[in-house]
Amino acid sequence: MFNNPYMNYQQNFSQQNLNDRIDTQIAQLQQMKEQLSQTQQTQPQINQTFQLASNTQSGMKFVNTIDDVNKELVFGETPFFSKDLSVVWIKNIKGDIKAYELKEIVQRDDKDMMIESLQMQINELKKGMMENAKSVATNADEPIESKKSSSISNSKSSKK
């Protein structure tokens, strides 16, 4: 059994197969190593620069109070908005703060403007009616004087 030539041939063949596979894998690894070294050589150097202070405005910030604005460090004019967007504070490099009140501008269409015009007219008419009612009321309180005609004399004429 041990000296069987067929068995020896099969062992030699499988040994040769194993050696060929190992050689193939070694060749593949060397190829990968060469490709890696080539990509590392062609890769540009990386330069890192750090910018500590920005030259541009950092954008708007949201705060609760002016105390929060005082605490913030700014590198240019920076707007700070209140959470409800009713106030804006603008802080400059020196630390000076300007405050502005914001009011929403509601866009109106033709219908809204017509309604507003009609409401103003109604209010003017109401004012006119109130003034007329007041003048009538004040006139009603005054005594009515009888106007005498100047052409008619009330004096008794005596006949002699």
C-alpha positions in Angstrom: 0.0 0.0 0.0 2.8 2.5 0.8 4.8 1.6 -2.2 1.9 2.0 -4.6 3.1 4.0 -7.6 -0.3 5.4 -8.2 -0.4 6.8 -4.6 3.0 8.3 -5.0 2.0 9.9 -8.3 -1.1 11.4 -6.7 0.9 12.8 -3.7 3.5 14.3 -6.1 0.7 15.7 -8.3 -1.1 17.3 -5.3 2.2 18.5 -3.9 3.0 20.1 -7.3 -0.5 21.6 -7.4 -0.1 23.1 -3.9 3.3 24.5 -4.9 1.8 26.1 -8.0 -1.0 27.7 -6.1 1.5 29.1 -3.5 3.7 30.5 -6.3 0.6 32.1 -7.9 -0.4 33.7 -4.7 3.1 35.0 -4.1 3.1 36.5 -7.5 -0.2 38.2 -6.9 1.0 39.6 -3.6 4.1 41.0 -5.2 1.9 42.7 -7.9 -0.3 44.2 -5.2 2.8 45.5 -3.4 4.1 47.1 -6.6 0.7 48.8 -7.3 0.6 50.1 -3.7 4.1 51.6 -3.9 3.2 53.2 -7.3 0.0 54.8 -5.9 1.9 56.1 -2.8 4.5 57.7 -5.1 2.0 59.5 -7.3 -0.2 60.7 -4.4 0.3 64.4 -3.8 1.5 65.7 -0.4 -1.2 66.9 1.9 -0.7 70.4 3.3 -2.8 71.5 6.2 -3.5 75.1 6.9 -5.4 76.3 9.9 -7.4 79.5 9.8 -7.9 80.8 13.3 -10.0 83.9 12.6 -12.3 84.0 9.7 -12.4 87.1 7.4 -16.0 86.6 6.5 -19.0 87.1 8.5 -19.9 83.9 10.4 -23.7 84.4 9.7 -26.5 85.0 12.0 -26.9 83.6 15.5 -29.9 83.1 17.7 -29.8 84.2 21.3 -32.3 84.7 24.2 -31.1 88.0 25.6 -28.6 90.8 25.1 -26.5 89.2 27.8 -25.9 86.3 25.5 -24.8 88.8 22.8 -22.3 90.3 25.2 -20.7 86.9 25.9 -20.1 86.1 22.3 -16.8 86.8 20.6 -17.1 88.1 17.0 -14.6 88.7 14.2 -16.8 91.1 12.2 -20.2 92.6 12.3 -22.5 89.8 13.4 -26.3 89.8 13.7 -27.9 88.1 16.7 -31.6 87.4 16.5 -34.0 86.8 19.4 -35.7 83.5 19.3 -39.0 85.1 18.4 -37.4 87.2 15.7 -38.7 90.4 17.2 -35.3 92.0 18.0 -31.9 92.0 16.2 -28.6 93.0 17.8 -25.6 93.8 15.6 -22.3 93.4 17.4 -19.0 94.7 15.9 -15.4 93.9 16.6 -15.1 96.6 19.2 -17.9 95.1 21.2 -20.4 97.9 20.4 -24.0 96.6 20.1 -26.8 98.2 18.1 -30.4 97.0 18.7 -33.2 97.0 16.2 -36.9 96.0 16.5 -38.2 93.8 13.7 -41.7 93.9 12.4 -43.2 91.5 9.9 -44.4 92.9 6.6 -47.4 90.9 5.5 -47.9 90.9 1.7 -51.4 92.0 0.7 -53.2 91.2 -2.5 -55.9 93.3 -4.2 -58.7 91.7 -2.1 -57.0 92.6 1.2 -56.4 96.2 0.1 -60.1 96.5 -1.0 -61.3 95.1 2.3 -59.1 97.6 4.2 -60.4 100.5 2.1 -64.0 99.5 2.7 -63.3 99.2 6.4 -61.9 102.7 6.5 -64.9 104.1 4.7 -67.2 102.3 7.2 -65.3 103.8 10.1 -65.5 107.3 8.5 -69.3 106.9 8.0 -69.7 105.8 11.7 -67.7 108.8 12.8 -70.0 111.1 10.7 -73.1 109.5 12.1 -71.8 109.8 15.7 -71.0 113.5 15.1 -74.5 114.1 13.6 -76.1 112.3 16.5 -74.2 114.4 19.0 -75.1 117.7 17.2 -78.8 116.7 17.2 -78.6 115.8 20.9 -77.0 119.1 21.8 -79.6 121.0 19.7 -82.5 119.2 21.4 -81.3 120.4 24.8 -81.4 124.1 23.7 -84.8 125.9 24.2 -86.6 126.8 21.1 -86.9 130.5 20.6 -89.7 131.9 18.6 -88.5 134.2 16.0 -90.4 137.3 15.6 -90.9 138.8 12.2 -89.6 142.4 12.0 -92.3 143.4 9.7 -95.1 142.8 12.2 -95.4 145.0 15.1 -96.6 143.6 18.4 -97.2 147.0 20.0 -100.8 148.1 20.5 -101.6 151.2 18.6 -103.8 153.7 20.4 -106.4 155.6 18.5 -107.0 159.0 19.6 
